[in-house]
Amino acid sequence: MDGVPARLPAATAGIGLRAPHYREIAERLPAVGLLEIHSENFFGEGGPALAWLERLRRDYALSLHGVGLSLGSVDPLDRRHLAKLAALADRFEPALVSEHLAWSSWGGRHANDLLPLPFTRECADHLVARIGEAQEALRRQILVENVSAYMTFTESTLAEAEFVTEVARRAGCGILLDVNNVHVNATNHGFDANAYIDAIVPELVGEMHLAGFERDGGLLIDTHGARVAAPVWQLYERAIERIGPRPTIVEWDVAIPPLDVLLGEASRARAAQQRVAA
Amino acid sequence: MIALGARQRAMMEALFGDTEPAPPLAVYRRNVLESFRGALAATYPVVERLVGPAFFAEAARRFALASPSTSGDLAEYGADFAAFLSRYEHARAHPYLPDVARLEWACHRSLHSPEAGSFDFAALADLAPERYGELRFTMNPSLHLLRSRHPIAAIWEANQPDRDGTPERGRGGERVVVWRDASGVRVLPLDEATWSFLTVLASGGTLAEAIDDARGLADAAATLTRFVADRILAGFDAAPRA
C-alpha cells in the first residue's frame, strides 16, 4: 500500500493510536516516528476505524501490537485469529508486529487479559513452538513482550530475563522490552530491575514500551492509565545505554489524555535516545 | 512440578469460579471482570444508561461469569447479552431492555461490517423499464432488520449522549432498520408497509414481490429511491430471463 516506508530507524519514538485521537492526528500530523495499534481493534471487515488507519498509514510507519493471540496457552493456536492478523499485516505493511509472552485462554474460554506464565523449561519449549507457528503463518518475524505479573509460580526455575531471552533466541523472534513491566515486576516480586535489563541480549530487542502504572495496596498494577513514572524513565535510560536506542512506544489505554500529553511523553523518550547517542 | 496445562486450568477456574479467589488471583479476577464490564459498556451504552452504572456493573459481572468469552478479540464479546438480560430476574422492571440490547448489538455489528460497493446506476439505466419488476437487490452488508413489541428506536434515540432520555414515542412496537453509511451507523424506525417492502427485498425477493407484499405502501418508487440514496440497497441483479 502507499505510505511511508515500513523500515524504521532504531532511534525513534511514537504513541499507541487510540480512537479518541484518530481525527486530531490525521489533521495535525504530529511529528512522531510511528503509531502502534492494538491489532484486534482492526479485525473488523470494514468501518471507520479501518478507514482512519488507511488514512494515517499514508503518513506514519505502523506497529501491530496484538493482545489476543494467547501465545502461551495450551489450547491450540487460534487459526482464525492468526489469519485475521496475517490479513491485517498484509494490508497495512507494518514495520513491526508484536504479541505477548502470556496466555489468555484455556478450554476455549478467553479471559481477554494477559495472564502470566511460569518460567520453566516446559513453558519455554511450548512458547518456542507456538511463536514458530505464528511466525510461519504471518511469514515474518515477530516481537514478544515481557508482561506485568501480580503473582509468581513455585514451579519457575528461571529468572524472568533469562526466560525471555531463551524463548526469543530459540524461537528466532525479537523482544519487545516493556520497561514499565520490568519496573512493575521488579517492585512486585523484589528483584533488581537493572540486573534484568543487563541480562537482556541487546541484539534480540526490536522495540521498547513505556507506560504508566498505578498502585493498588502493595502492588503496582500496569494500568496504562498514567504518565511514565520517574523510576521507569531512569530504567529506560539505562536500557537504551546498554541495549542501544530502539523504536519506542508510549502506551495509554484508560483515562486517555489529550493527544499533546501523549506526544509530550513520546518527545521525552526521543530526547532520551538523543542524549544517549550524543 | 505443576504442568503448564494444569496450572492454566486451575487459574481459569479460579478467575471465573463462584467464590472470590485468594489475593494474587483476586487481582486478576478484578481486572478481568472490569475489562469485560468496560467492553460490554462500550457496546451497550444505552442499556447502561437505562439501568444506571451500578446495576449495569452487576449485570455485567454475572454475565461474564455465566457466559464465557470465546474469542481473543473483545469486539466479539457480548453477543448473547440480550438473551442474558431476558432471563435476568432483576431486569424484569425493564421489559424493553433485551430488545434495546439486540438493537445495540446490531449497531455494533454494523459498525464493523464490510463496506458496501457503489450502486451501479449506469447499469440500472440500461435496463428496460418493463423488466424493473424482476429486479433483486443486494443489501448493504451492514444491514440489520429488527422488530420489537417496544419502541426500541425511540428509546435508543432518546438515550444518545446529546439527549435527555425522554423518548418521543412512548408506546407500541417498532420495526427498525440499522445500517452504516458514510455518516456512521444509522437507526431508523419504519412503518409496517415500508418494513414489509424492505424485508422482502432483503430476503432476496423481486421488486414486484416486494410491492405486492407491501400493501399500503404509498409510493414504492419513492421508497426505493430513498433506500438507494441512503445506501440501504447497495446494488441489484436483474433476474435471469425466463
Interface residues (C-beta under 8 A of the other chain):
Chain A: E40 N41 F43 G44 E45 G46 G47 P48 A49 V67 G68 L69 S70 S73 V74 D78 H81 K84 W103 S104 S105 W106 G107 G108 R109 H110 A111 N112 D113 L115 L117 P118 T120 E122 C123 H126 Y150 M151 F153 T154 E155 D216 L219 I221
Chain B: M1 I2 A3 L4 G5 R7 Q8 R9 M11 M12 L15 F16 P24 L25 V27 Y28 N31 V32 S35 F36 A39 P68 S69 T70 S71 G72 D73 L74 A75 Y77 L111 H112 S113 P114 E115 P141 S142 R180 G184
